[in-house]
Amino acid sequence: MTSVPQYPPPPVAEPGAVSRLLAGILGVFSAALTMAGTFLPAAASSVTVNGRLQSSFSVSAWARNVETAPQPEQDLFGVSHVARFGIPITVAAVVLLIGAVLVFTRARAAARILLIAGSAGLVAAVWTMGMDVSASLSFEQRTSVVVAHYTTGTGFWVMLGGAVIAVLVLALAAFGGGRWTAPWTPQPYYYPPVNDEPVIYSLTEPAPAQSWAEPPAQGELPPESEPGAEPTSPPFPPQDVQPAPGVEPPGKHRNDYDM
């Protein structure tokens, strides 16, 4: 009977591989969005007195862009600077980006630590800048003479979107349940089939002892032929040995009537 060849099973997907790869991809997008948002206006303001525009400027995470302002305000803006939230945001985004790149390598334990630290720091930095933007919006004023208008800019919403994605990265890295430390999982392998049945052994368990005896190597004597071993007689005489003349063979008795 011809045995059917047995093929190894397809490789099993590593647990947590989807969540880990998703965390790496989202980490790249989060870092890129947040760093790009630091160069865009996060808040803008304009002040009108008696219907005439007095000042207008916008603020980003790095600097202030003055469009129109009286000379005293321009002199004040020239010697001062805004809160540079771009520094902590960029540092956290770089850490997150490095962790996202390490996800696709064998340094998965370091990748998980950097993803958690970078995403948490990024969320904290954007949250702090959001409170500063919220404080600026509180200067909104409308009277019959003065109208002070404050609004959020495009950069704030871009950074906020990056922070929301960073929250997802933090959740996937901290609670994704993936196997971040083992680069691969041992898989069972197959021995040749015996009696048309495949024999499967695991890499983590020792193989069972073989039931057949191996022939002695060339130049070695079998255990019963070793020097000093007592010879053992066979349990019965060989069948091809003829008894000596006058000796009765075993199992037979002499009968005088047979003569």
C-alpha positions as CSV (number, residue, x, y, z in Angstrom):
1,M,0.0,0.0,0.0
2,T,1.4,3.3,-1.0
3,S,1.6,5.9,1.7
4,V,0.3,9.4,1.1
5,P,3.0,12.0,1.6
6,Q,2.4,14.2,4.6
7,Y,3.1,17.9,4.4
8,P,3.7,20.3,7.3
9,P,0.7,22.5,8.2
10,P,0.8,26.2,7.2
11,P,2.5,28.5,9.7
12,V,0.3,29.8,12.5
13,A,0.0,33.6,12.8
14,E,1.8,34.9,15.8
15,P,-0.6,36.1,18.5
16,G,-0.9,39.9,18.6
17,A,0.8,40.5,15.3
18,V,-2.2,42.5,13.9
19,S,-2.3,44.8,16.9
20,R,1.4,45.3,16.9
21,L,1.6,46.2,13.2
22,L,-1.4,48.5,13.5
23,A,0.3,50.3,16.4
24,G,3.4,50.8,14.3
25,I,1.5,52.2,11.3
26,L,-0.7,54.5,13.4
27,G,2.4,55.6,15.3
28,V,4.0,56.9,12.1
29,F,0.8,58.8,11.1
30,S,0.4,60.3,14.6
31,A,4.0,61.5,14.7
32,A,3.9,63.0,11.2
33,L,0.6,64.8,11.8
34,T,1.6,66.3,15.1
35,M,5.0,67.6,13.9
36,A,3.4,69.1,10.8
37,G,0.7,70.8,13.0
38,T,3.3,72.6,15.0
39,F,4.2,74.8,12.0
40,L,0.6,75.7,11.3
41,P,-1.3,78.5,13.2
42,A,-2.8,77.1,16.4
43,A,-4.7,80.2,17.3
44,A,-5.5,83.6,15.6
45,S,-6.8,86.9,17.0
46,S,-8.0,90.2,15.6
47,V,-8.9,93.4,17.4
48,T,-11.2,96.0,15.9
49,V,-11.8,99.5,17.4
50,N,-14.7,101.5,16.0
51,G,-14.9,99.2,13.0
52,R,-11.2,99.7,12.2
53,L,-8.7,96.8,12.4
54,Q,-6.1,97.6,15.0
55,S,-4.2,94.3,15.3
56,S,-4.2,90.9,13.7
57,F,-1.8,88.0,14.4
58,S,-1.6,84.2,14.6
59,V,0.3,81.9,17.0
60,S,1.9,78.6,16.2
61,A,3.7,76.2,18.5
62,W,7.0,77.9,17.6
63,A,6.4,81.6,16.9
64,R,4.0,84.5,16.4
65,N,3.1,85.8,13.0
66,V,2.0,89.5,13.2
67,E,0.0,90.8,10.3
68,T,-1.2,94.2,11.5
69,A,-0.4,95.8,14.9
70,P,0.4,99.3,16.2
71,Q,4.1,100.1,16.5
72,P,4.2,99.7,20.4
73,E,2.7,96.2,20.0
74,Q,5.2,95.4,17.2
75,D,8.1,96.4,19.4
76,L,6.7,94.3,22.3
77,F,6.2,91.3,20.0
78,G,9.8,91.7,18.7
79,V,11.4,91.3,22.1
80,S,9.0,88.5,23.4
81,H,8.1,85.0,22.2
82,V,5.2,82.6,22.6
83,A,5.2,79.4,24.7
84,R,7.2,77.1,22.5
85,F,5.1,73.9,22.8
86,G,6.8,72.7,19.7
87,I,9.8,71.5,21.6
88,P,8.1,68.9,23.9
89,I,5.7,67.9,21.1
90,T,8.5,67.3,18.6
91,V,10.5,65.3,21.2
92,A,7.5,63.1,22.0
93,A,6.8,62.7,18.3
94,V,10.4,61.6,17.5
95,V,10.3,59.0,20.3
96,L,6.9,57.7,19.0
97,L,8.3,57.5,15.5
98,I,11.4,55.6,16.6
99,G,9.2,53.1,18.4
100,A,6.9,52.7,15.4
101,V,9.9,51.9,13.2
102,L,11.3,49.4,15.7
103,V,8.0,47.5,15.5
104,F,9.0,46.1,12.1
105,T,12.4,44.8,13.5
106,R,13.3,42.2,16.1
107,A,13.7,44.9,18.9
108,R,10.0,44.5,19.8
109,A,10.4,45.0,23.6
110,A,12.1,48.4,23.0
111,A,9.5,49.3,20.4
112,R,6.7,48.7,22.9
113,I,8.4,50.9,25.6
114,L,9.0,53.7,23.1
115,L,5.5,53.5,21.7
116,I,4.0,53.8,25.2
117,A,6.4,56.6,26.3
118,G,6.1,58.6,23.0
119,S,2.3,58.4,22.7
120,A,1.8,59.3,26.3
121,G,4.2,62.2,26.1
122,L,2.6,63.4,22.9
123,V,-0.9,63.4,24.3
124,A,0.3,65.3,27.4
125,A,2.1,67.9,25.3
126,V,-0.9,68.5,23.0
127,W,-3.2,68.6,26.0
128,T,-1.1,71.3,27.6
129,M,-1.1,73.4,24.4
130,G,-4.8,72.9,24.1
131,M,-5.3,74.5,27.5
132,D,-3.2,77.5,26.4
133,V,-5.3,77.9,23.3
134,S,-8.5,77.6,25.4
135,A,-7.1,80.4,27.7
136,S,-6.6,82.6,24.6
137,L,-10.2,82.1,23.5
138,S,-11.4,83.5,26.9
139,F,-10.3,86.9,25.7
140,E,-13.2,87.1,23.3
141,Q,-14.9,90.5,23.7
142,R,-17.6,92.3,21.8
143,T,-18.7,95.8,22.7
144,S,-20.0,98.7,20.7
145,V,-16.5,100.1,20.4
146,V,-14.1,97.2,20.7
147,V,-14.4,93.7,19.1
148,A,-11.7,91.2,20.1
149,H,-12.1,88.0,18.2
150,Y,-10.1,84.9,19.0
151,T,-10.3,81.6,17.2
152,T,-8.5,78.3,16.8
153,G,-6.3,77.6,13.8
154,T,-5.6,74.7,11.5
155,G,-2.5,73.6,13.4
156,F,-4.5,73.0,16.6
157,W,-6.9,70.6,14.9
158,V,-4.1,68.8,13.1
159,M,-2.2,68.3,16.3
160,L,-5.4,67.3,18.1
161,G,-6.0,64.6,15.4
162,G,-2.5,63.3,15.9
163,A,-3.1,63.2,19.6
164,V,-6.2,61.1,19.1
165,I,-4.3,58.6,17.0
166,A,-1.6,58.6,19.7
167,V,-4.3,57.5,22.2
168,L,-5.1,54.5,20.0
169,V,-1.4,53.7,19.7
170,L,-1.1,53.8,23.5
171,A,-4.0,51.4,23.9
172,L,-2.7,49.0,21.3
173,A,0.8,49.0,22.8
174,A,-0.2,48.7,26.4
175,F,-3.3,46.5,26.2
176,G,-3.0,44.8,22.8
177,G,-2.1,41.5,24.3
178,G,0.5,40.8,21.6
179,R,3.7,38.8,22.0
180,W,6.2,41.6,21.8
181,T,9.2,39.7,23.2
182,A,9.3,36.5,21.1
183,P,10.3,37.0,17.4
184,W,8.8,33.6,16.5
185,T,6.9,30.7,17.9
186,P,8.2,27.1,17.7
187,Q,6.0,25.1,15.4
188,P,5.7,21.3,15.4
189,Y,7.4,19.3,12.7
190,Y,6.7,16.0,11.0
191,Y,8.6,12.7,10.9
192,P,8.1,10.4,8.0
193,P,4.7,8.6,8.1
194,V,4.6,5.2,9.8
195,N,1.7,2.9,8.7
196,D,0.1,5.7,6.8
197,E,-0.1,7.8,10.0
198,P,2.0,11.0,10.5
199,V,4.1,11.1,13.7
200,I,4.2,14.6,15.1
201,Y,6.7,15.8,17.7
202,S,7.0,19.2,19.3
203,L,10.1,21.3,19.5
204,T,9.5,21.9,23.2
205,E,9.1,18.2,24.2
206,P,11.7,15.4,23.9
207,A,11.2,12.8,21.2
208,P,10.2,9.4,22.6
209,A,12.7,6.5,22.7
210,Q,12.9,4.4,19.6
211,S,11.6,0.8,19.9
212,W,14.0,-0.8,17.4
213,A,17.6,-1.7,18.2
214,E,20.4,-0.1,16.1
215,P,23.0,-2.5,14.5
216,P,26.5,-2.4,16.1
217,A,29.0,-0.2,14.4
218,Q,31.7,-1.6,12.3
219,G,34.5,-3.1,14.5
220,E,32.3,-3.5,17.5
221,L,31.1,-6.7,19.0
222,P,27.5,-7.3,20.0
223,P,26.8,-7.4,23.7
224,E,26.6,-11.3,23.8
225,S,30.0,-11.6,22.0
226,E,32.0,-9.3,24.3
227,P,35.1,-10.9,25.8
228,G,34.5,-12.2,29.3
229,A,30.8,-12.8,28.8
230,E,29.6,-16.3,29.8
231,P,28.3,-18.3,26.8
232,T,24.7,-19.3,26.9
233,S,23.7,-22.7,25.6
234,P,20.7,-22.9,23.3
235,P,17.4,-24.2,25.0
236,F,17.3,-27.2,22.7
237,P,19.9,-29.0,20.5
238,P,20.0,-27.9,16.9
239,Q,17.8,-29.8,14.5
240,D,20.6,-30.6,12.1
241,V,22.9,-32.4,14.7
242,Q,22.7,-36.2,14.4
243,P,23.1,-38.3,17.6
244,A,26.2,-40.4,18.0
245,P,26.0,-44.1,17.3
246,G,24.4,-46.1,20.2
247,V,22.9,-42.9,21.7
248,E,19.2,-42.6,21.6
249,P,17.9,-39.3,20.4
250,P,15.9,-37.3,22.9
251,G,12.1,-38.1,22.9
252,K,12.6,-41.6,21.7
253,H,13.0,-44.9,23.6
254,R,14.5,-48.1,22.5
255,N,12.1,-50.8,21.6
256,D,13.5,-54.3,21.2
257,Y,10.5,-55.3,19.0
258,D,11.6,-52.8,16.3
259,M,14.7,-55.0,15.6
